[in-house]
Amino acid sequence: NAGVMQNPRHLVRRRGQEARLRCSPMKGHSHVYWYRQLPEEGLKFMVYLQKENIIDESGMPKERFSAEFPKEGPSILRIQQVVRGDSAAYFCASSPYTGLDTEAFFGQGTRLTVV
Amino acid sequence: AQTVTQSQPEMSVQEAETVTLSCTYDTSESDYYLFWYKQPPSRQMILVIRQEAYKQQNATENRFSVNFQKAAKSFSLKISDSQLGDAAMYFCAYARGSNYKLTFGKGTLLTVNP
């Protein structure tokens, strides 16, 4: 059973371009979460999705950021018109359900660098 | 809002020795979970240990154990018989109600010296 797969591992974008980060959850997991890790900070929750639904986007910036988890295919975190402050590591996690008695498994992250 | 504080940006330990990483948190809730995650250079976040707040017994996983002081809102991680592979960034985290909205501290970078 493969773990949570994120790609690309590294992404470089120029200011104003779009960044698309992909996350394939573990097999059998229908809950996906995105976190952002700024330099020398802990991870901060961004958004929680189930198939075709956004459940909680309370940590997502209101502009330029969007996320989806279609019926088929990976979850996508999309950042439009990137700025230098978007440079960070973006982590995806998945779990079969959201109870605290179950572990959310993390991917290895995508490091976004905006130049 | 809940906050998690790790006051030690860096720690070091000799191989085979014991080290304790500190974590304090702030919450008005009585039922919650606390976690320690390890982030090695590969960047993968790996769950080390978790503690349910309503359980008085401290959690233990092999060489890793916690000292959970609920009244003091303290949750330290003890690593016994440290190994070179323990070198990593360690994050303390808090969650209540569900496993997806974790609140993380800023982390402690642990170096293990041979």
Chai-1 contact restraints between the chains, C-beta under 6 A:
chainA,res_idxA,chainB,res_idxB,connection_type,confidence,min_distance_angstrom,max_distance_angstrom,comment,restraint_id
A,Y33,B,Y100,contact,1.0,0.0,6.0,A-B,restraint_1
A,E41,B,K106,contact,1.0,0.0,6.0,A-B,restraint_2
A,G42,B,F91,contact,1.0,0.0,6.0,A-B,restraint_3
A,G42,B,F104,contact,1.0,0.0,6.0,A-B,restraint_4
A,G42,B,G105,contact,1.0,0.0,6.0,A-B,restraint_5
A,G42,B,K106,contact,1.0,0.0,6.0,A-B,restraint_6
A,G42,B,G107,contact,1.0,0.0,6.0,A-B,restraint_7
A,L43,B,F104,contact,1.0,0.0,6.0,A-B,restraint_8
A,F45,B,K101,contact,1.0,0.0,6.0,A-B,restraint_9
A,Y48,B,Y100,contact,1.0,0.0,6.0,A-B,restraint_10
A,S95,B,N99,contact,1.0,0.0,6.0,A-B,restraint_11
A,T98,B,S98,contact,1.0,0.0,6.0,A-B,restraint_12
A,T98,B,N99,contact,1.0,0.0,6.0,A-B,restraint_13
A,T98,B,Y100,contact,1.0,0.0,6.0,A-B,restraint_14
A,L100,B,Y33,contact,1.0,0.0,6.0,A-B,restraint_15
A,L100,B,N99,contact,1.0,0.0,6.0,A-B,restraint_16
A,E103,B,L47,contact,1.0,0.0,6.0,A-B,restraint_17
A,A104,B,N99,contact,1.0,0.0,6.0,A-B,restraint_18
A,F106,B,M45,contact,1.0,0.0,6.0,A-B,restraint_19
A,Q108,B,R43,contact,1.0,0.0,6.0,A-B,restraint_20
A,Q108,B,Q44,contact,1.0,0.0,6.0,A-B,restraint_21
A,G109,B,R43,contact,1.0,0.0,6.0,A-B,restraint_22
